[in-house]
Amino acid sequence: MARTATIVRETSESKVELSLNLDGTGKTDIDTSVPFYNHMMTALGKHSLIDLKIKATGDTDIDAHHTVEDIAIVFGEALKQALGDKRGIRRFADATVPLDEALAKAVVDISGRPYCVCTGEPEGFEYCMIGGHFTGSLVRHVMESIAMHAGICLHLHVISGRDPHHIAEAEFKALARALRFAIEPDPCVDGIPSTKGAL
């Protein structure tokens, strides 16, 4: 059974068209209308091996926030839809990813219970403008939105870092690698990996 999803979400603030394939090769076609976010979502697809296509427009003349948030919401919803009943997946995974001086660790549980903890970003990171359109505060907001709408537990910790671009990219890549291993089929698992029988 194909683990794919396509979602279109339109509000007065944005329009998002997103499709993904969890059993892909990391092929991406990303146009979020926010250049740095294009870079981050491309990295997320590439390093998770999730084929990901995004076409989004929004009121970025006001702020990138609405469009960035709505894409994260739709990505989370699509991830949840494509996972189905989560039968046969590994469920838990973690990844620690460096980018020069930056180092980030992500731990995920495809639990069906949304929770997000983000720690370790350096003081003032949330105010940094990255790429001219994307503020550091949006990284945590993206992670929270994905976790809430995908129904996953995500712990993300920045261990070190100085350059805001490097910190953000390490965070996205850490999430990508953790997702890659958590959602992949586990040959040792027959059924749903939970003592409750449901995730």
N, C-alpha and C positions, 0 to 999 in steps of 0.2 A: 504494500500500500504506500503510495507516494506521500512523503511528508512535506507537503507544499501548502502555501497559502497566498492569497491575493486579497488585499483590502484597499478600498478607496474611502477616504474620510474627507469630508468637505465641511468647513465652517465659514463664518464670516471673516475669519482671520487667516485661514490657510486651506489649501487643497493638497492632499497627499495621496499618491498612488504608489503602492508598495507590493512587491511580490518576492517570495523567497522560497528556497528549496534547501531543506536541512541536509540533504544528502548530495550536496553539490561539490564543487572543486574550488570555491572561493571566487567565482566569476562575479564581477560587479559592474553595474551601470548606474552611477549615482549622480543625481542633479538635485540637490536640496535647495538651491538658490543661496546658500551660505557657504562660501568657498572653503573655509577651514572645516566645517562640518562634512563637506564632501570628502575631504581627506580622512577624517575620523571614521566615517561610515564605510568608506572604501577599505580602510584597514580592518574594521570589524568584520566585514564580509570575507576579506582575503585570509585572515588568520584564524577564523572560525570554520573555514571551508563551507560557509553558507553562501550559496548563490543568492545575490541580493540586487534587486532593481528598485530604485527610488526615483520618482519624479515629483517634485514638490514646489509649490509657489505659495507666497504669503505676503503679509504686510511687513516685509523686512525694511521698508522705508521708515517704519516706526521703530522696530527693534527686531533682532533675530529671534528673540525669546519664543514667540508664539509658534513659529515654523519649526524651530528646533524641538520644542516640547511635543508638538503634534506628531512629528516624525517618530520620536521615541515612543510615544503612546501606540502608534500604529505598528511599529516594529515589535513591541511587546505583545500586542494582540495577535499579530501574525505568528510569532514564535509559539505562543500558547496554542493557537489553532493548529499549526503544523505538527506539534508534538502529540496531539490527540490524547489517548489515555496513558501515554508515556511507557507503554509496554516495552520491555527489553532494553531500556537505556541504562547507562551507567549511573545516572542521577547526580552523584557528587563529583566535583572536580575542583582543582585549584591550579593556578599558574602564576609564576613570578616572571615578570618581563622587564628587562632593562632597555633604556634608550640613553646612551651616553651616561650622563651623571644621574639620570632619573631611574628609579626602580619602583615598580608597583606590583602588588599582589592582589589577585582576585580569587575568591572562593565562592563557589555556587552550589546550591542545592535546588534541583528541579522538583520542588516540594509541593507545588500547588498552593503554598502559603507565601504571600508577598511580604518581603522584608528587605530593607536595604540599610547598610551601615557603611558610610564613607568616612575615612579618617586619614590624617597625616598630610593633607595638602598644606603647604607652607602658608604662614600668615600673609594675607594680602593677595593670595592667588586668585581669590574670587573676584577681585577688582581688575585683574589683568585683561587687557584686550589682546586677543590672539588672532592674527590675520586680519585685523581691521573690522571684524563683524561679530566675533565670538568671545564672550567673556568667560573667564575661568569658572564663575559660579554655575555656568550651564553644564559643566561636566557632571557635577553631582546631581543636578536636576535631571539630566538625561538618564543617569544610572538609576535614580529613584523611579522615574517614569517607566523605564523598561521593566524593572523588577516588579512594580505594582501591577502592570498590565499583562506581564507574562506569567505572573503567579510564581515567581522564583525568589529564593532567599539569596541575596548577594552581599558579601562583605568585600569591600575594596579598600586597600590600605596603600597609601603612598609611603614608601620606606625612605626614599631620598629624592632630591631633585632641586634644581635651581631655575632652569629655563622653563617658562610656562608651556611652551609648545611641547617640549620633551615630556613634561609631567602629564599633560593631557593625553598625549599619544601613548605613553606607557600604560595609562589607565585603560584606554580603549583596547589596546592590544592584549592586556592581561585578561580583560573580560572576554575577548574573542577566544583566546586559547582555553580559558576555563570552560566556556560554552562548548567549544569543539569537543572536548573530552566528556563533558557531562551529558550531552545529547546523543552521543554516538552509541550504536548498538553494542551491548556487552554479550559476547558469546556464552558467558556463564550464567546469564540471567534468563529465566523462562517465566514470563509474566511481568507483573508490575512490581518494581523494586521498593516495596513498602510492606511492613508488617500489617498495615491496615487493609491492604489489598486495593488501595486506590491512592492516586496522587492528584 
